[in-house]
Amino acid sequence: MNAATTREQLLSHAQTLIRQRGYNGFSYRDLADRVGVKTASIHYYFPSKDDLLIAAIDDYAAQEAALIQGIDATLPANERLQRYAALFEGTPADQVCLCGMLAADFASLSDRARQAVRAFFHAHETWLAKVVADGQRDGTLAWSGNPETAGRYLSAAFQGALITSRLFHEPVRIHDVVASLQVGQRAA
């Protein structure tokens, strides 16, 4: 197993464990068992669990940012919002958003990790606010308040929908968030 592959596997399995159990719900031993390495090998790549956490957040945030940037900005706002919701489809039923799970562990995170989680949410809220502003202009989204508030609302609603989808085994809940803005077609 080469170094890049081992590091990538450690990050991938750490993200899965965090999304399933939370930051405090796994150890280097759990991770070592999943990857098939000794815990000393994990310390080689990530000297502390916080180093592992920061790398996991950064990697996850970069993956999510790439997916969001892949949504065509020329589409009507309601379609962009639907595509954003579709990003959550196919998520394993036993997992939620990595940063959403970490938000629940916020009090036990380092300042560095807290800043990274905040940055993740801020990026999503900002993107969602822009989509809502565009939707107000193009008439495809119904929101009477300011777009920044909508961005915060939608981010929280999507996170809540992920959690309750997991709880009730009802993936459709994520689309309830989109429906809350009365997504519709502009009258011709």
C-alpha positions in Angstrom: 0.0 0.0 0.0 1.6 3.3 -1.0 1.7 6.4 1.2 -0.9 8.4 -0.8 -3.3 5.4 -0.7 -2.9 4.9 3.0 -3.4 8.5 3.8 -6.5 8.7 1.5 -7.9 5.6 3.1 -7.4 6.9 6.6 -9.2 10.2 5.6 -12.0 8.3 3.9 -12.6 6.0 6.8 -12.2 8.8 9.4 -14.9 10.7 7.5 -17.2 7.7 7.5 -16.6 7.1 11.3 -17.3 10.8 12.1 -20.4 10.8 10.0 -21.7 7.6 11.7 -20.5 8.1 15.3 -19.3 11.7 15.7 -15.8 12.9 16.5 -15.7 11.4 20.0 -17.2 8.1 18.9 -14.1 6.6 17.3 -10.4 6.0 18.1 -7.3 5.5 16.2 -7.7 1.8 17.0 -11.1 1.8 15.2 -9.5 3.5 12.2 -6.5 1.2 12.2 -8.8 -1.9 12.2 -10.7 -0.5 9.2 -7.6 0.4 7.1 -5.5 -2.6 8.2 -2.6 -0.6 9.6 -1.1 -0.1 13.1 -2.0 2.9 15.1 1.6 4.1 14.8 1.1 4.3 11.1 -1.9 6.7 11.6 0.3 8.9 13.8 2.9 9.0 11.0 0.3 10.8 8.8 -1.7 12.5 11.5 0.3 13.1 14.7 -2.8 14.0 16.7 -6.5 13.2 16.3 -7.0 16.9 15.8 -4.6 16.9 12.8 -6.7 14.0 11.4 -9.9 15.9 12.0 -8.7 19.1 10.3 -7.5 17.1 7.3 -10.9 15.3 7.2 -12.8 18.5 7.3 -10.6 20.2 4.7 -10.9 17.2 2.3 -14.7 16.9 2.8 -15.2 20.7 2.4 -13.2 20.6 -0.8 -15.2 17.7 -2.2 -18.5 19.5 -1.3 -17.3 22.8 -2.8 -16.4 21.0 -6.1 -19.9 19.5 -6.2 -21.5 22.9 -5.6 -19.3 24.6 -8.2 -20.4 21.9 -10.6 -24.0 23.2 -10.5 -24.5 25.3 -13.6 -24.9 28.9 -12.4 -26.9 29.8 -15.6 -29.8 27.5 -14.5 -32.9 29.1 -13.0 -32.5 29.4 -9.2 -35.1 26.7 -8.5 -33.3 24.2 -10.6 -30.0 25.0 -8.9 -31.7 24.5 -5.5 -33.0 21.1 -6.7 -29.6 20.1 -7.8 -28.1 21.1 -4.5 -30.7 18.9 -2.8 -29.8 16.1 -5.2 -26.2 16.2 -3.9 -27.5 14.6 -0.7 -29.2 11.7 -2.5 -27.3 8.5 -2.3 -25.8 9.3 1.1 -25.6 6.1 3.1 -28.6 5.9 5.4 -26.3 5.6 8.5 -24.4 8.8 7.7 -25.1 12.5 7.8 -23.1 15.6 6.7 -19.6 15.4 8.3 -19.7 19.1 9.4 -23.3 18.7 10.5 -22.2 15.8 12.8 -19.2 17.9 14.0 -21.5 20.8 14.8 -23.1 18.5 17.4 -19.6 17.9 18.9 -18.7 21.6 18.7 -17.9 22.0 22.4 -15.2 19.3 22.3 -13.5 20.5 19.1 -10.3 22.5 19.0 -10.5 26.2 17.9 -9.0 25.1 14.5 -11.7 22.5 14.0 -14.4 25.0 15.0 -13.2 27.5 12.5 -13.1 24.9 9.8 -16.7 23.8 10.6 -17.8 27.4 10.6 -16.2 28.1 7.3 -17.9 25.0 5.8 -21.3 26.3 6.9 -20.6 29.9 5.9 -19.7 28.7 2.4 -23.0 26.8 2.0 -25.0 29.6 3.5 -23.5 32.1 1.2 -24.1 30.0 -1.9 -27.7 29.3 -0.9 -28.3 33.0 -0.2 -27.1 33.8 -3.7 -29.4 31.2 -5.2 -32.4 32.7 -3.2 -31.5 36.2 -4.4 -31.4 35.0 -8.0 -34.7 33.1 -7.4 -36.3 36.3 -6.1 -35.2 38.1 -9.3 -36.1 35.3 -11.7 -39.4 34.5 -10.0 -38.6 30.8 -9.4 -38.3 30.9 -5.6 -40.8 32.4 -3.1 -39.0 34.1 -0.2 -40.1 37.5 1.0 -37.2 38.1 3.4 -33.6 38.9 2.8 -31.5 36.2 1.0 -28.9 35.9 3.8 -31.6 34.8 6.2 -32.8 32.4 3.6 -29.3 31.0 3.2 -29.0 30.3 7.0 -32.6 28.9 7.0 -31.9 26.5 4.1 -28.6 25.4 5.4 -30.2 24.5 8.8 -33.2 22.9 7.1 -31.0 20.7 4.9 -28.9 19.6 7.9 -32.1 18.8 9.8 -33.6 17.0 6.9 -30.4 14.8 6.7 -30.7 14.0 10.4 -34.4 13.1 10.2 -33.9 11.2 7.0 -31.5 9.0 8.8 -33.8 8.7 11.8 -36.9 7.8 9.9 -35.2 6.1 6.9 -37.0 8.6 4.6 -34.6 10.1 2.1 -37.4 12.2 0.5 -37.2 14.6 3.5 -34.4 16.5 1.8 -36.8 17.5 -1.0 -39.3 18.8 1.6 -36.8 21.6 2.2 -36.9 22.6 -1.5 -40.7 22.5 -1.5 -40.7 24.9 1.5 -39.7 27.7 -0.8 -42.6 27.0 -3.0 -40.3 26.1 -5.9 -42.3 26.5 -9.1 -42.1 27.6 -12.7 -42.4 31.2 -13.6 -45.6 32.1 -15.3 -45.2 32.4 -19.1 
